Amino acid sequence: MSEFHPLQTHHLQWGAEALWQELEPMLPGLSVEIVARTDSTNSQLLERARRAGAHDDDAASRTHGRRAGDAQPCLLVAEAQTRGRGRQGKPWFSAPGASLTFSLSLPFAPADWSGLSLAVGLALAEALDPTPAGQPPAIGLKWPNDLLLMDPATGFGRKLGGILIETVALGPRRMVVVGIGLNVQPQALKDLSLGYACLDELLPALDAPAALARIAKPLVRALQTFERQGFAPLRARYGARDALAGRAVTTTLEGLPGGIADGVDADGSLVVQAGGTRHRVGSGEVTVRVEPGARPAAGHPDAPEAPGC
């Protein structure tokens, strides 16, 4: 059953029904749900999917109009999250009005999952910053899951947003949960490893609901295209926004303490040149940090990050 659930408070006008009407033809059975607060939108949708996998025929168990276990597509938006999390379990922060935090879940069966977070990041960056070819982008991408607001003076940037992708088995199928966090307005956050940036610096007229309306359809389209074609056709477009290319990086991969980032392969693996050898690094294997120096801005490796899903 297709549903939309408007926000039960009146802090922001999300236009949930209009959003549902736009997306439901692309994702039949979609529910759009907007809540004032939750622990983590990713965690909520993962738990629903797990229950659906255990009780595929349980259509009677419902909470707030939705099945407690549900394998249908769902867009869940939270004005605030109390336990937002990022890659490798780091805490991510959000605040009502100052952040956009949401997760999209849907059954997903690509031939190869490699490069999915890069494809999602590219879709968001292009939707928010449709830079003409040949011009430096305002929004760059830090492999494998960060959006940066680029600084022309340094050639690097501060963290604008992040992506957290998780999956859960549904019998022979899998469901993907794509969590997105974007900074919308300034926040007084300190000790962030990549610094803090927000959409207000680039698009001051865009509030959180308007940002969601701008990126939701491109995100769904990108996921459906990736499911058919994978990452390879996106490699050149990703390269135009690659914030690591040509920079000295350190890694946590055994045998590869550091090197020079040299773009990504057709499957989305990071390429690092070290000792005359080309190394391919998968996103599930390693943490990559930019070396401090004249151009990059690096912080403490254990600092928390923002925002979250």
N, C-alpha and C positions, 0 to 999 in steps of 0.2 A: 504494500500500500504506500503510495507517495504521500508525503506529509511535509508541512513546514510548521515550525513552532516559534512564534515571535518571542522576543525578550520579555520577561515578566517584570522588569523594572523599566524605567524611562530615562536612563542616563544618555543613551545614544539611539538614534533612529537608524536601524540596520536595513530596513527594506527587505525583510526575510522573504516575503511572498514574491516580490519581484525577482529576487535572486533565485528562488526555487523555480519560478516559471521559466527563467532563462536556462537553468542547468538541467532540469528534469528531462527534457527531450534528449539530452546527451547521456544522461544517467537514469534510465527508467527505474522507478522505485525509490528515487532519492528522497531523503528527509533532510531538511535544513533546520537546525536547532540552534538557538542562541540563548545562552544563559549568562547570568550576572557573574557567577563564580563557580569554579570547579577545581579539583586538585590538578588534573592534567588532562587535556582533551585527548591526547594520544592514549593515555592509560584507560580512559573511559571507553573509547572505541575498541581498544584491544580486548578489554574485558567482555564487552558485548559480543565480539566475534568469537571469543573462546566459549562463551555460553551457547552461542548458535551452533558451534561445532559439536558441542556435547548434546544439544537438544534441537536438532534440525527441525523437528516437527512440533516444537512447543510454540504455538502461536498464541497461547493464552496468557503467558507470563509477560505482563506489560507494566512499564513505569512511565507516568506522565505521557501516555499516548503512544509510547514506543515499546517494542518488545525488549525485555531485559537482555535477551540474546537475539541479535539481529545481524544477518549477513547481507542486508541490502545496503546500497551506498548511503553514506551519511556525511553531511558537512556540519561539524559541531564547532561553534564559535563561543569563546568565553571572554567576557570583558576583563576578567582577572583570573589568574591561576595561582593556587597556593603551593603547588608542588611541581611547577613547570620544570622540565628537564631537557637537557641537550645531549649531544653526542658524548658517549662514554660516561653517562650518568651525572654530568655536571649540572648544578642548579642554574636555571635561567629565570629571569625576572620579568614581570609584567605588571602594569598598573592600568586601571580603567581609563580609557581615553588616550593614554600615552602609548599604548601598545595595541597591536593586532595579533591575537593568538587564536589559531584554529587548526583543526585537523580534518582531513578528508579521508574516509575509508571507502574502499570498493574492492570487489573481486578483481584479481589481476593475474594474468598469465603470460608474461613476456617470454620469449625464447631465451633471453639472457637478461638478468637483473642488473648487470654491471653498468655503472654510469647513471643510474636512475636519479641519484641526488643531484648530479650535475645537470641533468635535463630539467629537473624541477627548478633549480636555481636559475638556469638560463631563461626559462619561461617567465619567472617572476621579474628578473632584471629587464628583460625586453619589454614586458608589459608596463613597468614603471618608468623605464628610461629607453624609449625607442630611438636610440642614437642612429643618425644616418651613417651609412658605410663610410669609412675613412676618417671619421671623427672619434676622438678618444671618448670612451663611455664615462658617464658619471657614476654608474654602478658597476663595480667589478665583482669577480667571483674568486673566492679563495677555496681551492680544493680542500675537502670534497663537499662542504655543505654551508659555507658562509657567504653572505652578500655584504659587500663593502661599499661605503661611499668614498669614492676615490679622491685623493688630494693631488692635484696637478703638480704641486711643488715637490712632493716626495715620490710620486708614482705609485704610492700604496694607498691605504685607506683605513677608515675606522668601521667598526662592525655595525651594519644596518639591520641585519636579520640573519636568521639561521633556519636550517631544515633538519628535521629528525624523521627518518623513514624506518618503520618497523613492519614486520609481517607476522601473520598468525595462520596456522593451518586450519582449513575447513574441510575435513575429510580429504578427498583427493585434490581439493583446490587450495588456493591461498588467498588471503585478503591482505591488501597493503593499507597501511595507515600512514598518511603523509602529514606530518606536523609542520606548521609554518609559524614563525614568530618574527614580527617586524616592529622596529621602533618607529613610532609615529610622531611623538612629541618629546621635547627634552625631558630627561629624568636625571636626578642627582645620584648617579651611580658612579662608584669609584673602583679603582684597582681592577679594571677590565683588561684582559690580555690584549685585545685589539683596539681598545678605546671605544667610545660611544658615538654613534651617528644616528640621525633620525630623518624620517621623510620630510619633516617640516623644513629642513635645510635645503631640500631639493624641490619639493612640491608643497609649499606652505598652505595651499587651499585644500589639501587632501586630509580628511580625518579618517579614523579607522574604518567606518562603514564604507566610505568612498574608496579607500584603498582595497578593501575586500571586493567591492563591485568591479574594480578595475582588473584584479588579478585572477578572480575565480574561474572565469571561462577560459582564459589562456592556460591556466593550470590543468583543467580537465582535458582540454585539447592536447596539451603536451603529454599527459599521461597516456591518452589513447593512442597518440602517434608513437610514443615510445614502445607501447605494448606490441605494435605491429613492426616497427623498424629498428628498435634499439637505439643506442647512443651514436653510432658511427656517423649518420647524416648530420649530426649536430656539432661535430668536432671543430669545424672551422669557426662556427659562430661562437662556440665556447672559447676558442682561442682568442677571439677579439676582446674578450672580457677577462681573460686569465690574469689574475693579480699576482700569481706566483712566477710566471714565466720569466726566466733570466735572473731570478733572485737566488741568493744563497739560502738554503734551508737546512734544518736539522731534522732527523727522523728518529723514531723509537724502534725502527726495524733493525734486527740483529744483523750486523755486518755492513750496515749502511748508516753510519752516524751522521753524515751530511753530504751535501753536494749542491749542484745548481739545478733548479727546476727547469725542465725543458718541455713544457706543454703536457698534453695528455694523449694517450693512445686511443685507437678507435673504440676500445671497450671502456674508456673513462679512467684507466689507470694513470696515475701520475708518473711521468718520466723524470728521473733524476740522473744527471751526469755526474759521475764521481770516478776519479782515477782513470779516465779514459774509457770508462764502461757505462753503458746505458742500462739503468736499472728501472724496472717497472714496479710500481708500488700500488697495491690495492687498498681501497678505502677501509676495508675491515681489518687491515693488518697493522696499521701504523698511525701515529700522530705526527703531523708535519707542522713545524713552526718556522717562521721566517727569522733568519739570523739578524740580530740587531746590528745597526750600522748607519751609514749616512742616509740611506733611503728608507728602509723599513722601520716601522714602529712596533716593537715587540714588548710584551709585558711579562709578568711573572707567569711561568707555565701552569701553575696550579690556581690561578685566579678564576673566580666564577665568571660566567658569560651571560649575555643578555641578547635577545629575549628568550622565550621558551615555549614549549609545546606540551 
